[in-house]
Every structure is written in C-alpha cells, then in structure tokens.
C-alpha cells in the first residue's frame, strides 16, 4: 500500500534501474508532475522530452516550486539543494510507462479498459459510479488517455485499488497496444468504432485494427464488453478465449434498452424489458454508455443489483451534452470533441420532443484529424443535414466551410460562415434569439465553449 499518499524514491529507482545523480535527504514524494508550471511541494518532477519542450530544461524551476526529486535524461549541472534527489534514465516517456506498469502490477487488483471512438470518458465515469459502492476504485484523470497521460494517471492514483478504470485513447497504430502492455486489463469495454483519427489510421477498418491491439495483452478468460449494434465490434465475438458480454438496442444483446423516454434534462429506459433506469442527461448515445457500464458492473461484481436510482448523483464530464440556459436561449454544449460519427449522434438530440416548436441552431466547427479525406467528410455532413432538425447552420472554421457550401446545395435554411469563434461572437446576437435551442459541436481545438462566455 502507498504510505499516506507518499511514494518512495527508492522504489522508482529500483523499478527503472535508474542511476542516482544525487541522493537527497527526502525519501518520499506525493505525486509525479511532468509540467514545472504545475509542480507543487513534495512532487517528483519527471522530465519528458516532447515535440515542443524538453523537461530537462525546467528541473531548476521544478525544484523552486517545491519538487523533492527529479527524473531526468540529461544530468544538469548543480549544485542542487542537499534535500533533493536526481535520478537519471535513458528515455523519460518509456521510463514513465515502465513505472506505471509496476504500479499497476503491485497496486491494482484488476483493470477495466475503456476503448472506442466516442463516449469513453462518460462510460468510464459511469462504470466508476456503479462500482464505488462495492469496490475501491481508481480511474484515469479527466481524459488522460494517451501514452503519457494514462501512465501519469496510474502513478498518481495514490492508493491501492480493487479496480482501476482506464480510458484508452489513440490517434495512430501502436498506441492502444502500448497502453495494453502497461495495463494488462482484465476487462475491456468497447464503446463504438467511428470515423475518428482517420489521419492516423485511414478508415473504419484501420480504426478497428488499432483498437483491437489491446486484445494481445488480455489474459485468457478476460471479459470483452461489446456494443452489439456496431457491425465492426460484432466481429470481435469470434475470440472464443474471452468472455463476451454484449449491450445495445438490439434485443439479441445481453443488456438491451427498450421503451426509451426523454425529458429535457433526463432519459429513462428499461433494461431487458424490466428494470427501469434513469439518466440525468440527454442523448441516446448516453443510453449506450449506461448499458456498457451496467454490463461491466455485472461482469465485475456478481452481486451487483439494478435499481432505477443507480445513476443518481453521477458526475458526468463537462462539455458533453451539457445544458445551459441564458437569456431565454437553451444551449447544448457538446463541443468537447467532434468527428463525423459523434456529430450525427449529437444532431439526434435536436429531435427531442421538448424542442419541436423551437428554432434549432446548429453551431458546427471544424472536425480535425480526418486525414486526406477531411474535405469530403465535411461535405458529407453538409448533405446529412437535410435529414436533420436543423433550422439554422452556423459554420466556424476553414474546414467547416466545405460543409456549409454542401449544405447550401441541399437545404433552404439560413447558413452563416465565420473564420473563427471570435468573429462569430461579434455577430451572434444578430443571429441567435431568445427561445432558440443552440447545439455546439466541434473538435476541441476550435474552442466553441468561448461562445458561452459572451455576455
């Protein structure tokens, strides 16, 4: 067990076979930091050599912020305070991953990995919410789901866990495999295979191939929790060495939803036609997330019991179907990230009965990381809007321009185009009015949430 949220430097040195550059008087640290600007008293500063910054250049800053030790790849010149320690290794990222795998082995009894193109963070939070009454849980921080963020979350969990729930992300081949080697999950939840990160994996077939890399690191008898409505994921049922559990709207799924009812701020449905579940959020995609979480809870905790309040009080991540009302305008902030699959799912919220008589405004920014077919995917979205409930389209960004032009060919509703969020903010009061429903959707870097800060 970790001792009062303190971890020992000698354990880090031993697990990495690191060389002591200086062995200070302080023997423990509180957490690992990779950003000297966020380093706090008692931290171990881990120097990462990234594309833009070299952490080795900020060791002194970290010590001035209170770090008690540093892991470096370059032995910087001292002298250093006598109480601090410095460990030297060959590669900062690989060392962090190795240390995370040691922490996983020693302190996490079992691991649940959440893999998919959309819905990972919400599903992870739902799983934790369901398991907390039964097991000591840990999870990856926020959306720290890549080859640096995930191991950093592992080493900063600061407690032994009966179950650790990890969001596993990727943008290129090999990344999920890397995370699988670190975590060696006992259960993997697949949310969906969608049109995301095509820049690195080209097409849906590539997305599936990248995601299923995790299977190479599962023990025999591990559980796969699969979306039965996803044709790509159904192919994974061929793996007979794993325990397969399915969920979805299909009645053939082990956990399926029926009689879905939607109010302005909640969704209810029946599981397998008998157990009522209420969610404090909109969107049928959140029904999928909830079903995945319920299936996982049953797989991990045999004594898990369903009731209509199992999701009461759940804390869902921000900027995912987040509803705000201001000056008579109802805004659905779903702008955390975006790709063709998630945009279509978000547009489905505009068909909600509560919005039937309202003017529906779709504010859509660029979808990034779609590779060489990016323009075509934006055009396809423009054509798709013909079958949506959109009354006004606002396109923001250079890539969204292709969507707007295509939408104009197939729709008669008003279309506005802006270069960026700041330009739109100057004119938004002339377009959006009281009584409107506004849906925000774009890739994270576009920063659509800044619209909500307009007074």
C-alpha positions in Angstrom: 0.0 0.0 0.0 1.1 3.6 -0.6 2.0 5.2 2.7 -0.3 8.1 3.4 -0.3 9.1 -0.2 3.5 9.2 -0.2 5.6 7.1 -2.6 9.2 6.1 -2.1 12.0 7.3 -4.4 14.0 4.1 -3.9 11.1 2.1 -5.4 11.2 4.3 -8.5 15.0 3.9 -8.7 14.7 0.1 -8.4 11.9 -0.3 -10.9 13.7 1.7 -13.5 17.3 0.6 -12.7 18.0 4.4 -12.7 21.3 6.0 -11.7 21.5 8.3 -8.7 22.9 11.6 -9.7 22.2 13.0 -6.3 20.6 11.2 -3.3 18.9 13.7 -1.1 17.7 13.6 2.4 14.0 13.3 1.5 12.9 9.8 0.7 9.3 10.1 -0.4 7.2 12.1 -2.8 3.5 12.9 -3.1 2.9 12.7 -6.8 4.5 12.8 -10.2 4.5 16.0 -12.2 5.6 16.5 -15.8 4.9 20.2 -16.0 7.2 22.5 -13.9 4.4 25.2 -14.0 2.1 22.9 -12.1 4.7 21.3 -9.9 3.8 21.5 -6.1 5.6 21.0 -2.9 6.5 17.3 -2.4 6.3 16.4 -6.1 8.6 14.2 -8.2 9.3 16.1 -11.4 9.6 13.8 -14.4 11.4 15.4 -17.3 9.7 14.5 -20.6 11.4 15.4 -23.9 8.4 16.3 -26.1 7.9 17.8 -29.5 7.9 21.4 -28.2 9.6 21.3 -24.8 12.4 19.4 -23.1 11.6 18.9 -19.5 15.3 18.6 -18.6 15.5 22.4 -19.1 12.9 23.0 -16.3 14.4 21.0 -13.5 15.5 24.1 -11.6 12.0 25.6 -12.0 10.5 22.4 -10.6 12.8 22.5 -7.5 12.0 26.1 -6.9 8.3 25.1 -7.0 8.9 22.6 -4.2 9.8 19.3 -6.1 11.8 16.9 -3.8 13.3 14.9 -6.7 13.6 14.8 -10.5 13.9 12.0 -13.1 16.0 13.3 -15.9 17.6 12.1 -19.2 20.3 14.7 -19.0 22.3 15.3 -15.9 22.1 19.1 -15.5 24.8 21.0 -13.7 24.3 21.7 -10.0 24.8 22.5 -7.3 21.4 21.3 -6.1 19.9 21.7 -2.6 21.0 18.8 -0.4 17.5 17.6 0.3 16.6 16.9 -3.3 17.3 13.7 -5.3 18.0 13.3 -9.0 17.6 10.1 -11.0 18.9 9.6 -14.5 17.3 7.3 -17.1 17.6 6.9 -20.8 14.1 7.8 -22.0 11.6 9.8 -19.9 8.4 8.5 -21.6 9.4 4.9 -21.7 10.5 5.1 -18.1 7.2 6.6 -17.0 5.4 3.8 -18.8 7.5 1.2 -17.2 7.0 2.7 -13.7 3.2 2.8 -14.4 3.2 -0.9 -15.3 5.0 -1.6 -11.9 2.3 0.4 -10.1 -0.4 -1.5 -12.0 1.0 -4.9 -11.0 1.5 -4.0 -7.4 -1.5 -1.9 -6.5 -4.4 -2.6 -9.0 -6.1 -5.9 -8.3 -7.9 -5.7 -11.7 -8.1 -3.2 -14.5 -11.0 -2.2 -16.8 -10.0 -0.6 -20.1 -12.5 1.6 -22.0 -11.8 1.7 -25.7 -13.7 3.3 -28.6 -14.1 6.3 -30.9 -16.7 8.1 -28.8 -18.1 8.0 -25.3 -15.0 6.8 -23.4 -14.9 9.4 -20.7 -18.6 9.3 -19.9 -18.6 5.4 -19.9 -15.5 5.4 -17.6 -17.3 7.8 -15.2 -20.5 5.7 -15.3 -18.6 2.5 -14.5 -16.8 4.1 -11.6 -20.1 5.4 -10.2 -21.7 1.9 -10.4 -18.7 0.1 -8.8 -17.9 2.5 -6.0 -20.4 1.0 -3.6 -18.8 -2.4 -4.0 -15.1 -1.9 -4.7 -12.2 0.5 -4.0 -11.9 2.3 -7.4 -9.3 4.4 -9.2 -9.5 5.9 -12.7 -7.6 7.8 -15.2 -7.7 11.6 -14.7 -10.1 13.6 -16.9 -9.3 12.5 -20.5 -5.7 11.5 -19.8 -5.8 8.6 -22.1 -2.7 8.6 -24.3 0.8 7.2 -23.9 1.8 9.9 -21.4 -1.5 10.8 -19.7 -2.5 7.3 -18.9 0.7 6.2 -17.2 0.7 9.5 -15.3 -2.8 8.8 -14.1 -1.7 5.3 -12.9 1.3 6.6 -10.9 -0.8 9.4 -9.3 -3.7 7.2 -8.2 -2.1 7.3 -4.8 -3.9 4.3 -3.4 -4.3 0.5 -3.9 -7.4 -0.3 -5.9 -9.6 -3.3 -6.2 -10.4 -2.0 -9.7 -8.7 0.7 -11.8 -10.8 2.1 -14.7 -8.7 3.4 -17.6 -9.8 5.3 -20.7 -7.6 4.2 -23.6 -7.1 6.6 -26.5 -5.2 6.6 -29.7 -4.5 8.5 -32.9 -2.1 6.1 -34.6 -1.4 2.4 -34.8 0.6 1.0 -31.9 -0.8 3.3 -29.2 -3.5 1.1 -27.8 -1.0 -1.8 -27.9 1.4 0.3 -25.8 -1.4 1.1 -23.2 -2.4 -2.6 -23.2 1.2 -3.6 -22.2 1.1 -1.1 -19.3 -2.4 -2.1 -18.0 -2.9 -5.7 -18.9 -6.7 -5.3 -18.4 -9.0 -8.0 -17.1 -12.0 -6.4 -18.8 -12.2 -4.3 -21.9 -15.3 -2.2 -22.8 -15.6 -1.3 -26.5 -18.0 1.7 -27.0 -18.0 2.0 -30.8 -15.9 2.2 -33.9 -16.4 5.6 -35.5 -14.9 8.0 -38.0 -12.2 9.4 -35.7 -8.4 9.9 -36.0 -8.6 8.9 -39.7 -5.4 10.9 -40.2 -3.5 8.2 -38.5 -5.5 5.0 -39.4 -7.2 5.9 -42.7 -10.6 4.3 -42.5 -13.0 2.3 -40.2 -11.1 -0.9 -40.8 -8.0 0.8 -39.6 -9.8 2.2 -36.5 -10.9 -1.3 -35.6 -7.4 -2.7 -36.1 -5.9 0.0 -33.9 -8.5 -0.5 -31.1 -8.2 -4.3 -31.1 -4.4 -4.1 -30.4 -5.5 -4.3 -26.7 -6.6 -7.9 -27.2 -3.0 -9.0 -27.4 -2.5 -8.1 -23.8 -5.5 -9.7 -22.1 -5.4 -12.9 -20.0 -7.3 -15.9 -21.1 -10.9 -15.6 -19.9 -10.8 -11.8 -19.8 -14.2 -10.1 -20.4 -15.0 -8.2 -23.6 -18.0 -5.9 -23.2 -19.1 -5.1 -26.8 -21.6 -2.8 -28.5 -23.9 -5.3 -30.3 -25.2 -2.6 -32.6 -21.8 -1.8 -34.0 -21.1 -4.1 -37.0 -17.3 -3.7 -36.7 -17.4 -4.7 -33.0 -19.6 -7.7 -33.6 -16.6 -9.2 -35.4 -14.8 -9.4 -32.1 -17.2 -12.1 -30.9 -15.0 -14.6 -32.8 -12.5 -14.5 -30.0 -13.5 -17.6 -28.1 -10.8 -17.4 -25.4 -12.6 -14.3 -23.9 -15.9 -14.0 -22.1 -18.2 -12.0 -24.4 -20.9 -9.7 -23.0 -23.0 -7.5 -25.3 -25.1 -4.4 -25.0 -27.2 -2.2 -27.2 -30.7 -1.6 -28.5 -30.8 -5.0 -30.3 -32.9 -7.5 -28.4 -30.2 -10.1 -29.0 -27.8 -8.1 -26.7 -27.2 -9.4 -23.2 -28.1 -6.0 -21.9 -30.6 -4.1 -24.2 -32.6 -1.0 -23.9 -36.4 -0.7 -24.6 -39.1 2.0 -24.1 -36.7 5.0 -24.1 -38.4 8.1 -22.7 -36.8 11.6 -23.0 -37.4 14.7 -20.9 -35.5 18.0 -21.2 -32.7 17.0 -18.7 -33.0 13.2 -18.4 -33.5 10.0 -20.2 -35.1 6.8 -18.9 -35.3 3.3 -20.3 -35.9 -0.3 -19.4 -33.0 -2.8 -19.3 -34.0 -6.1 -20.8 -37.6 -5.0 -20.7 -38.0 -5.0 -16.9 -35.5 -2.8 -14.9 -36.1 1.0 -15.1 -33.0 3.2 -15.4 -33.0 7.0 -15.2 -30.1 9.0 -16.6 -29.6 12.7 -15.7 -28.6 13.6 -19.3 -29.7 13.7 -22.9 -28.9 11.6 -25.9 -29.4 8.0 -27.0 -25.6 7.7 -27.1 -25.7 8.1 -23.3 -28.0 5.2 -23.2 -25.3 3.2 -24.9 -22.8 4.4 -22.4 -25.0 3.5 -19.5 -25.7 0.0 -20.9 -21.9 -0.5 -21.3 -21.4 0.5 -17.7 -24.2 -1.8 -16.4 -22.9 -4.7 -18.4 -19.4 -4.1 -17.0 -20.7 -3.8 -13.4 -22.4 -7.2 -13.8 -19.2 -8.7 -15.2 -17.0 -7.4 -12.4 -19.4 -7.6 -9.4 -21.6 -10.7 -9.4 -23.7 -9.3 -6.6 -24.4 -6.1 -8.4 -28.1 -5.1 -8.2 -30.0 -2.9 -10.5 -32.4 -0.2 -9.4 -33.8 3.0 -11.1 -31.5 5.2 -9.0 -28.2 3.6 -9.7 -27.1 6.6 -11.8 -28.5 9.2 -9.3 -25.8 11.8 -8.4 -23.4 10.8 -11.1 -20.9 13.4 -12.2 -20.5 13.4 -16.0 -17.7 15.2 -17.7 -18.2 18.8 -18.9 -18.9 19.8 -22.5 -20.7 16.6 -23.2 -24.4 17.3 -23.7 -24.1 20.0 -21.0 -27.2 22.1 -20.9 -27.1 25.8 -20.1 -29.9 28.4 -20.2 -29.2 32.1 -20.6 -31.4 35.0 -21.6 -34.1 32.5 -22.9 -31.6 30.6 -25.0 -31.1 26.9 -24.3 -27.6 25.8 -25.3 -26.4 22.2 -25.5 -22.7 22.3 -25.2 -21.4 19.0 -26.8 -18.2 20.7 -28.0 -15.6 18.7 -26.2 -14.6 16.9 -29.4 -16.0 16.0 -32.8 -15.9 13.6 -35.7 -18.5 12.6 -38.3 -19.9 9.8 -36.2 -20.3 11.9 -33.0 -21.8 14.9 -34.9 -24.6 12.7 -36.3 -25.3 11.3 -32.8 -25.4 14.9 -31.4 -27.8 16.1 -34.1 -30.2 13.4 -33.0 -30.8 15.4 -29.8 -32.5 18.2 -31.8 -35.4 15.8 -32.5 -36.2 15.8 -28.8 -40.0 16.5 -28.3 -39.2 19.4 -26.0 -37.6 21.2 -28.9 -40.3 20.5 -31.5 -41.7 24.1 -31.6 -38.4 25.8 -31.1 -35.9 27.2 -33.6 -32.9 24.9 -33.7 -29.5 26.4 -34.4 -26.5 24.2 -35.1 -23.1 25.8 -34.5 -20.6 23.5 -36.1 -16.8 24.0 -36.1 -14.1 22.1 -37.9 -13.7 18.3 -37.4 -10.0 17.7 -37.1 -7.7 14.7 -37.6 -9.7 13.3 -40.6 -6.7 13.0 -42.9 -6.7 13.5 -46.6 -10.5 12.9 -46.9 -11.3 15.7 -44.4 -13.0 17.9 -47.0 -15.1 15.0 -48.2 -16.2 14.1 -44.7 -17.3 17.7 -44.1 -19.2 17.7 -47.4 -21.0 14.5 -46.4 -22.0 16.1 -43.1 -23.4 19.0 -45.1 -25.6 16.6 -47.1 -26.6 14.8 -43.9 -28.1 18.0 -42.5 -31.0 17.6 -45.0 -32.4 14.8 -42.8 -31.8 16.6 -39.5 -33.9 19.0 -37.5 -31.6 22.0 -38.0 -33.2 25.4 -38.8 -30.1 27.5 -39.0 -26.5 26.4 -39.6 -23.5 28.4 -38.4 -20.2 27.0 -39.7 -17.0 28.0 -38.0 -13.5 27.4 -39.4 -11.9 26.7 -42.8 -12.8 23.0 -42.9 -16.4 23.7 -41.9 -16.7 25.9 -45.0 -16.9 22.8 -47.2 -19.8 21.6 -45.0 -21.6 24.9 -45.3 -21.2 25.0 -49.1 -22.6 21.5 -49.5 -25.4 22.1 -47.1 -26.4 25.1 -49.2 -27.0 22.8 -52.2 -29.4 20.6 -50.3 -31.1 22.8 -47.8 -33.1 26.0 -47.7 -32.4 27.1 -44.1 -30.1 30.1 -43.4 -26.4 29.4 -43.4 -23.7 31.6 -41.9 -20.0 31.2 -42.1 -17.3 32.6 -39.8 -13.5 32.2 -39.8 -13.3 31.5 -36.1 -15.1 31.7 -32.8 -14.1 35.3 -32.1 -15.6 36.5 -35.4 -18.8 34.7 -34.7 -19.1 36.2 -31.1 -19.1 39.7 -32.6 -22.2 38.9 -34.7 -24.0 36.1 -32.7 -26.5 38.5 -31.1 -27.8 39.3 -34.7 -28.5 35.6 -35.4 -29.5 33.8 -32.1 -32.5 35.0 -30.2 -34.5 34.2 -27.1 -36.4 30.9 -27.4 -33.7 29.2 -29.6 -32.1 25.8 -29.0 -28.4 26.0 -29.8 -26.2 22.9 -30.3 -22.5 23.4 -30.1 -20.2 20.8 -31.8 -16.6 21.0 -32.9 -13.2 19.5 -32.3 -11.6 20.6 -29.1 -9.0 22.9 -30.6 -11.8 25.1 -32.1 -12.8 26.3 -28.6 -16.5 26.7 -29.2 -17.1 26.9 -25.4 -15.9 30.5 -25.6 -19.3 31.3 -27.1 -20.9 30.7 -23.7 -18.7 33.4 -22.2 -20.3 36.1 -24.3 -22.2 38.5 -22.1 
